[in-house]
């Protein structure tokens, strides 16, 4: 795996884990006075994890 590809895959997994922790710990996030719904972290967990997995799988060939 190329170094940049590895860094991007790790970064995507860190983002996914952060969203998973938000789901587990039920952390409220307020941005510009708006409460960000927790259900958005479901997408924030699944999408980056899927991208990281596809990137890792593609570069193992």
Secondary structure, DSSP 4 states (H G I P E B T S, - for coil): --HHHHHHHHHHHHHHHHHHHHHHHT--EEETTEEEPTTHHHHHHHHHHHHHHHHHHHHT-
